[in-house]
């Protein structure tokens, strides 16, 4: 199987620029993701995981970096599949739309 360096597929800088989201789309997608995560209870679950970890390890015994390193992988794994799929669709729509159709 040949890679993109050999075929030239996916390496054109012009193609990469065409696939970038504008700032408005990025903000709209971020806001939508935050809304969906709150609606499904993900945010409360993660807040509770943080509280439990701090209670377990003790506030003085864990740094922000250690807490982040422990919680972030768990948080990413707990994002509901329905939210992942919706966000994937929305990102694709935004990339394919010349005017940014997220402002619905």
N, CA, C and O of each residue as an XYZ file, in Angstrom:
416
protein
N       0.840     -1.168      0.000
C       0.000      0.000      0.000
C       0.890      1.237      0.000
O       1.829      1.314      0.792
N       0.622      2.183     -0.849
C       1.452      3.375     -0.927
C       0.921      4.442      0.022
O      -0.280      4.532      0.278
N       1.839      5.240      0.531
C       1.405      6.299      1.433
C       1.199      7.600      0.664
O       1.440      7.670     -0.541
N       0.753      8.622      1.377
C       0.405      9.886      0.719
C       1.623     10.586      0.118
O       1.479     11.367     -0.822
N       2.819     10.318      0.645
C       4.013     10.936      0.080
C       4.281     10.416     -1.326
O       4.738     11.151     -2.201
N       3.991      9.149     -1.521
C       4.230      8.545     -2.833
C       3.167      8.954     -3.848
O       3.471      9.176     -5.020
N       1.939      9.049     -3.397
C       0.847      9.334     -4.330
C       0.563     10.820     -4.460
O      -0.019     11.268     -5.448
N       0.982     11.587     -3.445
C       0.696     13.014     -3.463
C      -0.703     13.342     -2.964
O      -1.089     14.511     -2.925
N      -1.461     12.330     -2.585
C      -2.820     12.553     -2.102
C      -2.762     13.090     -0.681
O      -2.089     12.529      0.183
N      -3.479     14.186     -0.452
C      -3.570     14.742      0.890
C      -2.389     15.577      1.317
O      -2.308     15.967      2.482
N      -1.467     15.867      0.412
C      -0.290     16.622      0.803
C      -0.268     18.028      0.217
O       0.642     18.800      0.520
N      -1.231     18.374     -0.602
C      -1.274     19.680     -1.229
C      -1.707     20.736     -0.213
O      -2.812     20.639      0.321
N      -0.886     21.729      0.069
C      -1.241     22.757      1.046
C      -2.526     23.496      0.695
O      -3.246     23.937      1.590
N      -2.823     23.638     -0.595
C      -4.059     24.302     -0.998
C      -5.278     23.498     -0.562
O      -6.291     24.072     -0.162
N      -5.185     22.171     -0.636
C      -6.282     21.318     -0.195
C      -6.505     21.455      1.314
O      -7.644     21.465      1.779
N      -5.433     21.557      2.056
C      -5.539     21.697      3.505
C      -6.222     23.013      3.853
O      -7.087     23.047      4.728
N      -5.849     24.086      3.187
C      -6.468     25.386      3.457
C      -7.959     25.362      3.155
O      -8.744     25.990      3.865
N      -8.352     24.657      2.125
C      -9.767     24.567      1.759
C     -10.567     23.850      2.838
O     -11.760     24.112      2.992
N      -9.939     22.956      3.584
C     -10.629     22.159      4.580
C     -10.600     22.756      5.982
O     -10.980     22.084      6.941
N     -10.164     23.988      6.119
C     -10.135     24.603      7.433
C     -11.455     25.309      7.715
O     -12.068     25.904      6.828
N     -11.868     25.227      8.960
C     -13.086     25.903      9.386
C     -12.791     27.360      9.676
O     -11.702     27.698     10.140
N     -13.761     28.225      9.404
C     -13.555     29.612      9.783
C     -13.886     29.773     11.268
O     -14.446     28.870     11.890
N     -13.539     30.912     11.817
C     -13.680     31.130     13.256
C     -15.123     30.993     13.716
O     -15.386     30.434     14.781
N     -16.061     31.500     12.920
C     -17.472     31.405     13.281
C     -17.944     29.963     13.392
O     -18.687     29.614     14.309
N     -17.508     29.123     12.451
C     -17.867     27.709     12.498
C     -17.246     27.028     13.713
O     -17.895     26.216     14.372
N     -16.006     27.354     14.007
C     -15.344     26.750     15.159
C     -16.085     27.084     16.444
O     -16.300     26.213     17.287
N     -16.474     28.345     16.594
C     -17.189     28.780     17.797
C     -18.541     28.084     17.882
O     -18.931     27.606     18.948
N     -19.264     28.025     16.753
C     -20.569     27.379     16.734
C     -20.459     25.891     17.070
O     -21.288     25.363     17.812
N     -19.457     25.223     16.539
C     -19.261     23.800     16.832
C     -18.895     23.582     18.292
O     -19.389     22.650     18.928
N     -18.045     24.426     18.813
C     -17.652     24.316     20.220
C     -18.862     24.521     21.130
O     -19.057     23.777     22.091
N     -19.671     25.533     20.822
C     -20.867     25.800     21.616
C     -21.851     24.638     21.550
O     -22.445     24.267     22.562
N     -22.024     24.064     20.363
C     -22.923     22.928     20.197
C     -22.422     21.725     20.990
O     -23.203     21.052     21.662
N     -21.133     21.459     20.914
C     -20.557     20.338     21.663
C     -20.776     20.526     23.156
O     -21.186     19.594     23.848
N     -20.507     21.721     23.651
C     -20.697     21.994     25.072
C     -22.158     21.784     25.470
O     -22.441     21.189     26.510
N     -23.070     22.266     24.656
C     -24.502     22.118     24.927
C     -24.898     20.644     24.988
O     -25.594     20.224     25.912
N     -24.458     19.864     24.008
C     -24.806     18.436     23.950
C     -24.222     17.667     25.142
O     -24.874     16.778     25.689
N     -22.997     18.010     25.540
C     -22.377     17.318     26.669
C     -23.086     17.638     27.981
O     -23.182     16.785     28.864
N     -23.573     18.850     28.105
C     -24.342     19.221     29.295
C     -25.687     18.493     29.287
O     -26.110     17.952     30.309
N     -26.351     18.481     28.140
C     -27.666     17.846     28.015
C     -27.642     16.360     28.375
O     -28.576     15.854     28.998
N     -26.584     15.671     27.987
C     -26.530     14.227     28.217
C     -25.970     13.873     29.600
O     -25.917     12.695     29.953
N     -25.559     14.853     30.374
C     -25.064     14.595     31.721
C     -23.579     14.302     31.799
O     -23.063     14.009     32.878
N     -22.890     14.376     30.682
C     -21.454     14.083     30.647
C     -20.684     15.034     31.556
O     -19.803     14.614     32.306
N     -21.019     16.302     31.483
C     -20.289     17.302     32.267
C     -20.396     17.018     33.767
O     -19.400     17.089     34.486
N     -21.606     16.697     34.235
C     -21.783     16.393     35.662
C     -20.993     15.147     36.055
O     -20.408     15.089     37.136
N     -20.982     14.153     35.168
C     -20.220     12.936     35.436
C     -18.730     13.237     35.591
O     -18.074     12.705     36.487
N     -18.208     14.083     34.726
C     -16.781     14.419     34.781
C     -16.473     15.260     36.017
O     -15.447     15.066     36.669
N     -17.367     16.195     36.335
C     -17.169     16.991     37.553
C     -17.118     16.080     38.774
O     -16.312     16.294     39.679
N     -17.984     15.059     38.798
C     -17.986     14.124     39.926
C     -16.706     13.295     39.950
O     -16.163     13.036     41.024
N     -16.217     12.878     38.789
C     -14.948     12.137     38.733
C     -13.805     12.982     39.293
O     -12.938     12.471     40.001
N     -13.807     14.266     38.975
C     -12.767     15.169     39.486
C     -12.875     15.270     41.003
O     -11.874     15.156     41.710
N     -14.094     15.483     41.503
C     -14.287     15.563     42.965
C     -13.830     14.274     43.654
O     -13.140     14.317     44.672
N     -14.222     13.127     43.088
C     -13.842     11.839     43.677
C     -12.327     11.659     43.696
O     -11.765     11.187     44.685
N     -11.675     12.033     42.611
C     -10.221     11.902     42.530
C      -9.540     12.808     43.551
O      -8.591     12.395     44.217
N     -10.023     14.035     43.671
C      -9.443     14.961     44.644
C      -9.662     14.473     46.073
O      -8.778     14.605     46.920
N     -10.828     13.916     46.338
C     -11.124     13.389     47.668
C     -10.249     12.179     47.978
O      -9.738     12.037     49.089
N     -10.084     11.310     46.984
C      -9.270     10.103     47.130
C      -7.805     10.418     47.383
O      -7.191      9.884     48.307
N      -7.258     11.290     46.553
C      -5.809     11.551     46.579
C      -5.439     12.700     47.503
O      -4.294     12.794     47.946
N      -6.387     13.567     47.798
C      -6.098     14.726     48.636
C      -5.650     15.899     47.790
O      -4.791     15.763     46.919
N      -6.228     17.031     48.050
C      -5.962     18.234     47.265
C      -4.477     18.600     47.270
O      -3.947     19.062     46.260
N      -3.819     18.397     48.387
C      -2.401     18.759     48.487
C      -1.480     17.742     47.817
O      -0.296     18.011     47.615
N      -2.023     16.581     47.473
C      -1.185     15.500     46.943
C      -1.284     15.310     45.437
O      -0.767     14.326     44.907
N      -1.936     16.231     44.738
C      -2.086     16.076     43.295
C      -1.976     17.451     42.636
O      -2.557     18.431     43.102
N      -1.227     17.496     41.558
C      -1.091     18.752     40.821
C      -2.177     18.833     39.753
O      -2.827     17.839     39.431
N      -2.353     20.002     39.227
C      -3.315     20.207     38.145
C      -2.964     19.319     36.960
O      -3.843     18.725     36.336
N      -1.677     19.233     36.658
C      -1.224     18.423     35.526
C      -1.522     16.944     35.744
O      -1.942     16.252     34.817
N      -1.307     16.458     36.962
C      -1.588     15.055     37.273
C      -3.090     14.770     37.181
O      -3.504     13.737     36.653
N      -3.888     15.684     37.694
C      -5.341     15.532     37.626
C      -5.808     15.510     36.174
O      -6.631     14.680     35.789
N      -5.280     16.421     35.383
C      -5.633     16.469     33.964
C      -5.235     15.182     33.253
O      -6.010     14.629     32.472
N      -4.030     14.713     33.526
C      -3.537     13.490     32.872
C      -4.397     12.283     33.229
O      -4.529     11.355     32.431
N      -4.970     12.292     34.405
C      -5.812     11.181     34.837
C      -7.240     11.291     34.304
O      -7.829     10.288     33.899
N      -7.793     12.486     34.301
C      -9.204     12.677     33.962
C      -9.452     12.771     32.459
O     -10.441     12.223     31.972
N      -8.591     13.443     31.718
C      -8.845     13.691     30.289
C      -9.068     12.401     29.489
O     -10.029     12.343     28.722
N      -8.244     11.380     29.627
C      -8.513     10.151     28.861
C      -9.868      9.518     29.216
O     -10.575      9.015     28.343
N     -10.214      9.550     30.495
C     -11.510      9.014     30.920
C     -12.646      9.848     30.335
O     -13.644      9.305     29.861
N     -12.488     11.160     30.372
C     -13.526     12.061     29.869
C     -13.753     11.845     28.374
O     -14.896     11.801     27.917
N     -12.696     11.713     27.636
C     -12.823     11.491     26.189
C     -13.518     10.161     25.899
O     -14.341     10.068     24.988
N     -13.187      9.151     26.668
C     -13.789      7.836     26.460
C     -15.276      7.824     26.808
O     -16.028      7.001     26.286
N     -15.699      8.721     27.678
C     -17.091      8.742     28.125
C     -18.016      9.611     27.273
O     -19.214      9.676     27.545
N     -17.488     10.275     26.258
C     -18.351     11.066     25.377
C     -19.292     10.090     24.658
O     -18.833      9.156     24.002
N     -20.607     10.308     24.782
C     -21.555      9.385     24.160
C     -21.378      9.303     22.643
O     -21.069     10.295     21.983
N     -21.580      8.114     22.117
C     -21.402      7.879     20.684
C     -22.335      8.764     19.857
O     -21.953      9.234     18.784
N     -23.533      8.990     20.341
C     -24.482      9.824     19.598
C     -23.944     11.261     19.463
O     -24.148     11.902     18.432
N     -23.275     11.753     20.475
C     -22.683     13.095     20.423
C     -21.502     13.097     19.455
O     -21.352     14.028     18.664
N     -20.672     12.070     19.512
C     -19.542     11.965     18.580
C     -20.017     11.986     17.129
O     -19.476     12.709     16.292
N     -21.048     11.172     16.848
C     -21.558     11.087     15.473
C     -22.164     12.412     15.018
O     -21.947     12.843     13.885
N     -22.923     13.054     15.901
C     -23.514     14.344     15.525
C     -22.428     15.370     15.230
O     -22.521     16.115     14.255
N     -21.411     15.409     16.060
C     -20.343     16.386     15.852
C     -19.579     16.098     14.562
O     -19.198     17.024     13.847
N     -19.356     14.837     14.266
C     -18.687     14.470     13.016
C     -19.498     14.957     11.819
O     -18.946     15.518     10.873
N     -20.798     14.741     11.866
C     -21.666     15.213     10.784
C     -21.624     16.732     10.657
O     -21.538     17.269      9.553
N     -21.684     17.411     11.781
C     -21.678     18.880     11.762
C     -20.354     19.431     11.228
O     -20.344     20.417     10.492
N     -19.251     18.803     11.594
C     -17.948     19.250     11.088
C     -17.880     19.034      9.579
O     -17.422     19.905      8.841
N     -18.337     17.873      9.128
C     -18.349     17.619      7.686
C     -19.200     18.647      6.953
O     -18.792     19.175      5.919
N     -20.401     18.935      7.497
C     -21.279     19.928      6.876
C     -20.583     21.285      6.794
O     -20.653     21.965      5.770
N     -19.919     21.669      7.866
C     -19.243     22.965      7.897
C     -18.098     23.019      6.890
O     -17.876     24.049      6.253
N     -17.373     21.912      6.746
C     -16.264     21.878      5.800
C     -16.756     21.890      4.356
O     -16.107     22.454      3.475
N     -17.896     21.271      4.125
C     -18.427     21.200      2.766
C     -19.206     22.441      2.365
O     -19.383     22.706      1.176
N     -19.666     23.194      3.331
C     -20.475     24.372      3.052
C     -19.582     25.578      2.783
O     -18.688     25.872      3.577
N     -19.811     26.281      1.673
C     -18.979     27.451      1.375
C     -19.294     28.645      2.273
O     -18.448     29.522      2.444
N     -20.491     28.693      2.848
C     -20.891     29.860      3.643
C     -20.990     29.577      5.128
O     -21.230     30.504      5.902
N     -20.819     28.366      5.550
C     -20.928     28.043      6.966
C     -22.392     27.953      7.382
O     -23.005     28.966      7.718
N     -22.947     26.764      7.361
C     -24.372     26.585      7.605
C     -24.691     26.282      9.059
O     -25.798     25.827      9.348
N     -23.775     26.513      9.982
C     -24.028     26.170     11.374
C     -24.876     27.209     12.094
O     -25.355     26.936     13.194
N     -25.069     28.337     11.544
C     -25.823     29.401     12.192
C     -27.314     29.178     12.046
O     -28.028     30.054     11.559
N     -27.796     28.010     12.465
C     -29.211     27.654     12.318
C     -30.004     28.101     13.514
O     -31.215     27.887     13.568
